[in-house]
């Protein structure tokens, strides 16, 4: 196949010949390769008007394959024969579309016809626009879904993203966080794990919905997908399942569960799609979407492919959030176990404590406290904060507490306890720094002795005032620098001591002096139960959305019964 020159004399176009020579290929081969890439619909017919070649754009625009299924109209055939006879290019119609007819030489003396449908470029542009729209939607999904490391928020973002962009209702069902990991269908072990006949439906949690679900949804409600529903199949088979133009009976059979069915019926739904949420070969849940009657003809194959891709990206964000939440739960359980009860003080001292983890926007910290019973009616109180967060900080916190108990058994004054503790911790290469304040209660001598390693000052509370103790502050522990000093304050029966971590008073963007002033201005009921006093302190000072852990330890001399 070669194109004629503009003169129509059958010679090869000089530009095409020059390009073919430069590429060391035959002009006909070069022309064929170019036609394959053209966004314009192009076809070649021989002198008998038999189809010789159709490029991909022509096949898509004409909508017929194989070529024998295409038959030129009488008008098109007459126009083609005119062009073959005199070599003059003409315009006309083909299959109801504008067309251009050009004579070409197929080889030797054989003549043929080049048929061009300019509308093919419009089809190509439409495809490009669809591809751009798909890419933009997926980019937006990545940006809007998974903005936090909270699984519930991620599910809510997924539901909100899909409605009303792609559906009228959305239900996001996920496996419980403590559910054992199961491979998705299609993995080495996933094909046989689920979907066995008679297997009971799995329990999931409906974490988010969008659309007119109203009274049919309660956050975290447990659901079980009915066998054979699109949701159950998508979860078991690991692929999206669509069902369109459903009757009411079909909707009742294919809806995920009774609650979703009620919402779908109220909204007038007749199309369903369930896309599995899988990440790293593990099943996390399923995205259920629905469209109301008359809004569309249903979920097309392009819709299914696009929404499966959205679900895949959302599943990755959800997997990150769930892994993080599991790590947080482990750290929190460890920290709560370690701080379940402080050590037993002497009977002459009352104690109360509180530990509040931060909200989900932050991570579990390394706040800790300890009490050590010493000879002669004395009790050592400690409050500390390990730098960092997570399981590692909780483990370091445990090391600090055990090392403190070891050093305190030497019966040293508080500043020397800090010195020894600092030296021992500094020998551990992987130890994290920590602040710490010690308070030695000596009721027999009516004396508090304090020493601090970079921690916030203790507060001595009475009914009239909250006084911050001026304690010389040394460097945090694990630096190996030392240099700790101590101070002594009168221990009075009407005093209550409050030790705390920075989460109680510090605020983002606020000077620490202003934060401590808020504590010193607080009046607390020191004569009542210490637990009630701590609750009052938390109500007055703790932020509603805590960004850091809060630990409190209160102590008071126990009044002797008369």
C-alpha positions in Angstrom: 0.0 0.0 0.0 1.4 3.4 -1.0 -0.1 6.9 -1.2 -0.2 8.6 -4.6 1.4 11.9 -5.1 -0.7 15.1 -5.2 -0.6 14.8 -9.0 -2.4 11.5 -8.8 0.2 9.8 -11.2 0.7 6.8 -9.0 4.1 7.8 -7.7 5.0 7.6 -4.0 4.7 10.8 -2.1 8.2 12.3 -1.9 7.9 13.1 1.8 6.8 9.6 2.7 9.6 8.2 0.5 12.2 10.4 2.2 11.0 9.4 5.7 11.0 5.7 4.8 14.5 5.9 3.5 15.7 7.7 6.6 14.2 4.9 8.8 15.3 2.1 6.4 11.8 0.7 6.0 9.5 0.2 3.0 7.2 3.2 2.4 4.2 0.9 2.6 5.3 -0.4 6.0 5.8 3.1 7.3 2.4 4.2 6.0 0.7 1.2 7.7 2.4 2.0 11.0 1.3 5.6 10.8 -2.3 4.6 10.0 -2.3 2.4 13.1 -1.4 5.4 15.3 -3.8 7.9 13.8 -6.6 9.2 15.9 -8.6 9.7 12.6 -10.7 6.8 11.4 -9.0 5.4 8.2 -9.9 2.4 6.0 -8.6 1.0 2.8 -10.7 -0.7 0.1 -9.5 -2.4 -3.1 -10.7 -1.7 -6.6 -13.7 -4.0 -6.1 -14.7 -2.1 -2.9 -13.7 -5.0 -0.7 -12.3 -4.1 2.7 -8.5 -4.3 2.7 -7.6 -2.5 6.0 -9.3 -0.7 8.9 -7.3 1.1 11.6 -8.4 0.9 15.3 -10.1 4.3 15.2 -12.2 3.3 12.2 -13.3 0.0 13.8 -14.4 1.8 17.0 -16.2 4.5 15.2 -17.9 2.2 12.7 -18.7 -0.3 15.4 -18.2 -3.4 13.2 -15.8 -6.3 13.2 -14.9 -8.2 11.1 -14.7 -5.9 8.0 -17.2 -8.1 6.1 -19.9 -6.8 8.3 -19.5 -3.3 6.8 -21.4 -2.6 3.6 -21.0 0.7 1.8 -24.2 2.4 0.9 -25.3 2.9 -2.7 -24.3 6.6 -2.5 -21.0 5.7 -1.0 -20.2 3.0 -3.5 -21.0 5.4 -6.4 -18.8 8.1 -5.0 -16.0 5.6 -4.5 -16.1 4.4 -8.1 -15.9 8.0 -9.3 -12.7 8.6 -7.3 -11.2 5.3 -8.5 -12.0 6.3 -12.1 -10.6 9.8 -12.2 -8.3 10.0 -9.1 -10.0 13.1 -7.8 -10.6 13.2 -4.0 -14.3 13.7 -3.1 -16.4 14.1 0.1 -19.6 12.3 0.9 -21.1 10.2 3.6 -20.4 6.7 5.0 -22.7 5.1 7.6 -24.4 8.4 8.0 -21.1 10.2 8.8 -19.1 12.7 6.8 -16.4 10.9 4.8 -13.5 11.7 2.5 -12.6 9.4 -0.5 -9.0 9.3 -1.9 -7.5 7.1 -4.5 -4.3 5.2 -3.6 -2.0 2.6 -5.2 -2.1 -0.8 -3.4 0.9 -2.2 -5.3 1.9 -2.5 -8.9 -0.9 -1.2 -11.1 -3.7 -2.1 -8.6 -5.7 0.9 -7.4 -7.5 1.2 -4.1 -9.5 3.7 -2.1 -8.6 5.5 1.2 -11.7 6.2 3.2 -11.4 8.8 6.0 -14.0 9.5 8.6 -12.9 12.8 10.3 -15.2 12.1 13.2 -12.8 9.5 14.5 -10.7 12.3 15.9 -13.7 13.3 18.0 -13.9 9.7 19.3 -10.2 9.8 20.2 -10.6 13.1 21.9 -13.6 11.8 23.9 -11.5 8.8 24.9 -8.7 11.1 26.1 -11.2 13.2 28.0 -12.6 10.1 29.7 -9.1 9.0 30.6 -8.3 12.4 32.0 -11.5 12.4 34.0 -10.7 8.9 35.4 -7.2 10.0 36.3 -8.5 13.2 37.9 -11.1 11.3 40.0 -8.5 8.8 41.2 -6.1 11.6 42.1 -8.9 13.3 44.1 -9.7 10.0 45.8 -6.1 9.8 47.0 -6.2 13.3 48.3 -9.6 13.1 50.0 -9.6 9.6 51.4 -7.2 8.8 54.2 -6.5 12.3 55.5 -6.0 10.9 59.0 -4.8 7.6 60.6 -8.3 7.0 62.1 -10.1 4.0 60.4 -13.6 5.4 61.1 -12.7 8.7 59.5 -11.2 7.0 56.5 -14.4 5.0 56.0 -16.5 8.2 56.3 -14.3 9.9 53.7 -14.8 7.0 51.3 -18.6 7.1 51.6 -18.7 10.9 51.3 -16.4 10.8 48.2 -18.6 8.3 46.3 -21.9 10.1 46.9 -23.1 11.9 44.8 -20.1 11.7 42.4 -20.7 8.1 41.4 -23.7 6.8 43.3 -26.8 7.8 45.3 -26.2 5.7 48.4 -23.1 4.2 49.9 -22.5 1.7 52.7 -18.9 1.0 53.9 -18.7 -2.3 55.8 -15.4 -3.5 57.3 -14.2 -6.5 59.2 -13.6 -5.8 62.9 -10.2 -4.5 63.8 -9.5 -7.6 66.0 -10.6 -10.0 63.2 -7.9 -12.4 62.1 -6.3 -11.5 58.8 -7.6 -13.6 55.9 -6.1 -13.7 52.4 -8.2 -12.1 49.7 -9.7 -14.3 47.0 -7.2 -15.1 44.2 -4.2 -15.3 46.6 -2.4 -18.6 47.3 -4.7 -19.5 50.2 -7.6 -17.1 49.7 -9.5 -19.1 47.1 -10.5 -21.9 49.5 -10.8 -20.0 52.8 -14.2 -18.4 52.2 -17.3 -19.1 50.3 -17.6 -22.8 51.3 -21.1 -24.1 51.2 -22.9 -23.7 54.5 -20.3 -21.3 55.9 -22.0 -18.8 58.2 -21.9 -15.1 57.0 -19.1 -13.1 58.4 -19.7 -10.4 60.9 -18.7 -6.9 59.7 -19.2 -3.4 61.1 -21.0 -0.7 59.1 -18.6 2.2 59.7 -20.0 4.8 57.3 -22.8 5.6 55.0 -23.7 8.4 52.6 -26.9 9.4 50.9 -30.5 9.2 52.3 -29.8 6.4 54.7 -31.2 8.3 57.7 -32.6 6.2 60.5 -31.3 3.0 58.9 -27.7 3.6 60.1 -26.0 3.5 63.5 -22.2 4.0 63.5 -20.4 0.7 64.1 -23.5 -1.4 63.8 -22.7 -5.1 63.3 -24.0 -6.5 60.0 -23.9 -9.9 58.3 -24.3 -10.0 54.5 -27.0 -12.3 53.2 -25.6 -15.2 51.2 -25.7 -14.5 47.4 -25.9 -10.7 47.8 -23.5 -8.6 45.8 -21.6 -7.7 48.9 -21.1 -11.3 50.0 -20.0 -12.3 46.5 -17.6 -9.3 46.2 -16.0 -10.1 49.6 -15.8 -13.8 48.8 -14.6 -13.6 45.2 -12.4 -10.5 45.6 -13.8 -8.7 42.6 -16.5 -6.0 42.0 -20.1 -7.3 41.5 -22.7 -5.1 39.7 -26.4 -5.8 39.3 -28.5 -3.3 37.2 -32.2 -2.6 36.6 -33.4 -4.8 39.4 -36.9 -5.7 40.2 -38.0 -5.5 43.9 -37.6 -9.2 44.3 -34.1 -9.1 42.8 -33.3 -6.1 45.0 -34.4 -8.1 48.1 -32.2 -11.0 47.1 -29.1 -9.0 46.2 -29.1 -6.2 48.8 -26.3 -6.6 51.4 -28.7 -7.0 54.4 -32.2 -6.0 55.7 -31.1 -2.6 56.9 -29.5 -1.7 53.6 -32.6 -3.1 51.7 -34.9 -0.8 53.7 -32.8 2.2 52.8 -32.6 1.2 49.2 -36.3 0.7 48.9 -37.1 4.1 50.4 -34.7 5.8 48.0 -36.0 3.9 45.0 -32.8 2.0 44.2 -32.6 -0.4 41.3 -28.8 -0.7 40.6 -26.2 -2.2 43.0 -22.4 -2.4 43.0 -20.2 -4.0 45.6 -16.4 -3.5 45.4 -14.1 -5.4 47.8 -11.7 -3.4 50.0 -8.4 -5.4 49.8 -4.9 -4.3 50.4 -1.6 -6.2 50.4 -3.6 -9.4 49.6 -5.8 -9.1 52.7 -9.5 -8.5 52.9 -10.6 -5.4 54.9 -14.3 -5.0 53.9 -16.5 -4.0 51.1 -17.8 -0.8 49.5 -21.6 -1.0 48.7 -23.0 1.5 46.2 -26.5 2.0 44.8 -28.2 4.2 42.2 -31.8 5.2 42.3 -34.3 4.3 39.5 -34.1 6.6 36.5 -30.7 8.2 37.4 -28.8 6.0 34.9 -29.0 2.7 33.0 -26.9 1.2 35.7 -23.2 0.6 36.5 -21.4 0.3 33.1 -18.2 -1.8 32.8 -16.2 1.5 32.8 -18.0 2.5 36.0 -17.2 -0.8 37.6 -13.5 -0.6 36.6 -13.3 3.0 37.9 -15.0 2.4 41.2 -12.9 -0.8 41.8 -9.9 1.4 41.4 -11.3 4.0 43.9 -12.0 1.1 46.3 -8.4 -0.1 45.9 -6.9 3.2 46.7 -9.2 3.7 49.7 -8.3 0.2 50.9 -4.6 1.1 51.1 -5.4 4.2 53.2 -7.7 2.1 55.4 -5.0 -0.6 55.8 -2.5 2.0 57.0 -5.1 3.3 59.5 -6.0 -0.1 60.8 -2.3 -1.1 61.2 -1.7 2.1 63.0 -4.8 1.6 65.2 -3.6 -1.9 66.1 -0.2 -0.6 67.1 -1.8 2.1 69.2 -4.1 -0.4 71.0 -1.1 -2.5 71.8 0.8 0.4 73.2 -2.2 1.6 75.1 -2.9 -1.8 76.6 0.8 -2.1 77.6 0.9 1.4 79.2 -2.4 0.8 81.1 -1.2 -2.5 82.4 2.1 -0.9 83.6 0.2 2.0 85.2 -2.7 0.0 86.6 -1.7 0.7 90.2 1.1 2.7 91.7 3.2 1.0 94.4 1.8 0.8 97.9 2.7 3.9 100.0 2.9 3.9 103.8 -0.4 4.0 105.6 0.3 7.6 106.5 -0.1 8.8 102.9 -3.2 8.8 100.6 -2.7 8.5 96.9 -4.9 8.8 93.8 -3.8 8.7 90.1 -5.2 9.1 86.6 -4.0 8.3 83.1 -5.7 9.6 80.0 -4.4 8.7 76.5 -4.5 11.3 73.8 -7.1 11.3 71.1 -6.9 9.4 67.8 -5.2 12.4 66.1 -2.1 11.8 68.1 -0.3 8.7 69.4 0.1 7.0 72.8 2.9 8.7 74.7 5.4 7.7 77.4 3.8 9.3 80.5 4.5 7.3 83.7 4.4 7.5 87.5 5.6 5.4 90.4 5.6 5.3 94.2 8.2 3.5 96.3 7.8 2.7 100.0 10.9 3.6 102.0 12.0 3.0 105.6 10.9 5.3 108.5 7.5 6.0 107.1 8.7 7.8 103.9 7.3 7.4 100.4 9.0 8.4 97.2 6.7 9.7 94.4 7.8 10.0 90.8 6.2 11.4 87.7 7.9 11.2 84.3 7.4 11.6 80.5 9.5 9.6 78.0 10.2 11.3 74.7 8.4 9.8 71.7 5.3 7.7 71.3 4.0 4.2 70.6 5.1 0.8 71.8 8.7 1.8 72.0 8.0 4.7 74.4 5.8 2.5 76.5 8.6 -0.1 76.8 11.1 2.6 77.7 8.7 3.9 80.3 8.7 0.4 81.9 12.5 0.5 81.9 12.6 3.8 83.7 10.1 2.7 86.3 12.0 -0.6 87.1 15.4 1.3 87.2 13.9 3.9 89.5 12.7 1.2 91.9 16.2 -0.4 91.9 18.0 3.0 92.6 15.4 4.1 95.2 16.1 0.9 97.2 19.6 2.4 98.0 17.8 5.0 100.2 19.4 8.0 98.6 18.1 11.6 98.6 16.1 12.6 95.6 18.8 14.5 93.7 21.2 11.6 94.0 18.5 9.2 92.9 18.2 11.2 89.7 22.0 11.3 89.3 22.2 7.5 89.5 19.2 7.0 87.3 20.6 9.3 84.7 24.0 7.4 84.7 22.3 4.0 84.4 20.0 5.0 81.6 22.7 6.8 79.7 24.6 3.5 79.4 21.8 2.2 77.2 22.5 3.3 73.6 18.8 3.0 72.6 17.2 4.7 75.6 15.0 7.7 74.9 15.4 10.8 77.0 12.7 11.4 79.7 11.8 14.2 82.1 11.2 13.3 85.7 10.3 14.9 89.0 10.7 13.2 92.4 8.9 14.0 95.6 10.0 12.4 98.9 7.2 12.5 101.5 8.5 12.4 105.1 5.5 12.9 107.4 7.5 12.2 110.5 9.6 15.3 109.8 6.8 17.2 108.1 8.9 17.6 105.0 8.6 17.3 101.2 11.9 17.0 99.3 11.8 17.6 95.6 14.3 17.2 92.7 13.6 17.6 89.0 15.1 16.4 85.7 13.6 18.8 83.2 10.0 18.3 84.4 7.2 20.8 85.1 7.0 21.9 88.8 4.8 20.2 91.3 1.8 22.0 92.8 1.0 22.2 96.5 -2.7 22.8 96.8 -4.8 24.2 99.6 -8.4 25.4 99.7 -7.1 29.0 99.2 -4.3 28.6 96.6 -2.4 26.4 94.2 1.3 27.1 94.7 3.9 25.8 92.2 7.0 24.6 93.9 10.2 26.3 92.8 12.4 23.2 92.1 15.9 23.5 90.6 15.6 21.9 87.2 18.4 19.7 85.8 18.7 18.1 82.4 16.4 15.3 81.2 17.5 11.7 82.1 19.7 9.6 79.8 22.0 12.6 78.9 24.6 11.5 81.4 25.2 15.2 82.3 23.9 15.0 85.9 23.9 18.2 87.9 20.6 17.7 89.9 19.7 19.7 93.0 16.9 19.4 95.5 14.7 21.7 97.6 12.7 21.1 100.8 9.2 22.3 101.6 7.1 22.0 104.7 4.6 19.1 104.6 1.3 20.2 106.1 -1.8 18.3 106.8 -4.0 20.8 104.8 -1.8 20.4 101.7 -2.4 18.1 98.7 0.5 17.5 96.3 -0.2 17.3 92.6 2.3 15.8 90.1 1.3 15.9 86.4 2.7 15.7 82.9 2.6 18.5 80.3 -0.5 17.2 78.5 -2.6 18.7 81.4 -1.5 22.3 80.9 0.3 22.8 77.7 -1.5 24.2 74.6 -0.2 24.5 71.1 1.1 28.0 70.4 0.8 29.1 74.1 3.7 30.2 76.3 4.4 27.7 79.1 4.2 30.4 81.7 0.7 31.1 80.7 -0.1 27.4 80.9 1.3 27.1 84.4 -0.5 30.3 85.5 -3.8 28.7 84.6 -3.0 25.8 87.0 -1.8 28.1 89.8 -5.1 30.1 89.6 -7.2 26.9 90.0 -9.0 26.2 93.3 -9.5 22.5 93.9 -11.4 20.7 96.8 -8.4 19.4 98.7 -10.4 18.4 101.7 -12.6 15.8 99.9 -11.6 12.6 98.2 -8.4 12.8 96.1 -10.2 11.1 93.2 -12.8 13.9 93.1 -10.0 16.5 93.2 -8.3 14.9 90.2 -11.6 14.7 88.3 -12.1 18.4 89.0 -8.6 19.2 87.8 -9.1 17.3 84.5 -12.5 19.0 83.9 -11.0 22.4 84.4 -7.6 22.0 82.6 -7.6 19.1 80.2 -8.4 20.0 76.6 -11.5 18.5 75.0 -9.4 17.0 72.1 -6.2 16.1 73.9 -3.1 16.2 71.7 -0.9 14.5 74.3 -1.3 11.9 77.1 -2.1 13.1 80.6 -0.9 11.5 83.8 -1.7 12.8 87.3 -0.6 11.7 90.8 -2.0 13.2 93.9 -0.8 12.7 97.5 -2.0 13.9 100.9 -1.0 13.1 104.5 -3.6 10.7 106.0 -5.4 12.3 109.0 -5.2 10.2 112.1 -8.4 9.2 113.6 -9.0 10.6 117.1 
